[in-house]
């Protein structure tokens, strides 16, 4: 699946995995789950746990699970179990409710216009890389402005999040884990400094708001700062690569299906359904992990307490029992998907990711009628977190 062919089209591999059974043991331990309904069931079931730091430190493979990057991830919101999870999630507030989104939408639209101006200019000279110029840029500009980070720091944030993600991959190599550890250390330094500055000069930004909230909840300032740190770290780690992939995948899939793109140009009101079909067809995250809370029967398998199941949501989205002609990209279907997870860990950034995709696709449809692919897309060789690294386009 890490080969260029596997990255370009992982779905035949998922078909093979599906043929091995609904829930089957992975050679590296734990179980793989491919049916949509079973993935959905586990995500919604509050009793299944996430791999917290406490679980990680108990694993025999210390190089994999007790590395600094892994333990740091274990302390972030999606890796906390109740009651810690409940407390931390509440403390984030309504990050992207209607009112906040309205404010952020100005930043999204302004950045979309700026990036499409730059792309249009480049296209006048020939080919341009959509990933480099647009889809890697928009999420970091939006999150950066929202958090109030200096624009000069955006390239660093992008680079560190690309490296940090290896600890969340399926089979990170030793060198990838080392990269992830060093990125985590630099992210810690960056956000610790940011929190110190925001304590000195509080503002009208999410980090200052989280400091106020945690100071009200937690008498120990070091504990409060640690919580704010893990929130700031996680929104950056969670919000950049995933959204970039949604943006690149949307444009790639529409350019590969020109008739559907043409139809959409005259029916832009259907954009929300199109974004859902992109999220179904090729989600940014293809795999979500959970831990059995007790000996549990899942499908026809007995999962022992504390064992991991890997929910292959990328495969589940192509489960023929869930979607008719699941292998076809079809913007006219009513797509259901698990791209933003489900249950208590449901993604808090989903409205922002949708807003960015809507803004960008609206701009591309309106401003670039002759856009087409001019090269084979290139992916990073990963399994869980998809990343398009190059998407060459030209404008006729
Ligand atoms: C297309 C873009 C995105 C995708 C596909 C995505 C996907 C996900 C998924 C699958 C989860 C659940 C993980 C689990 O259950 O173990 C999650 C959780 C989360 N996401 Fe996103 N995400 C996206 C964008 C964002 C953005 C832009 C932000 C914030 C700025 C964000 C913030 C979060 C947070 C805070 C959680 C943790 C929720 C919890 O555990 O209670 N995400 N995301």
Boltz pocket constraint, residues with backbone or C-beta under 6 A from the ligand:
constraints:
  - pocket:
      binder: B
      contacts: [[A, 50], [A, 77], [A, 78], [A, 79], [A, 89], [A, 143], [A, 234], [A, 235], [A, 236], [A, 238], [A, 239], [A, 240], [A, 242], [A, 243], [A, 246], [A, 283], [A, 284], [A, 285], [A, 288], [A, 289], [A, 338], [A, 339], [A, 340], [A, 341], [A, 342], [A, 344], [A, 345], [A, 346], [A, 347], [A, 348], [A, 349], [A, 350], [A, 352], [A, 353]]
      max_distance: 6.0
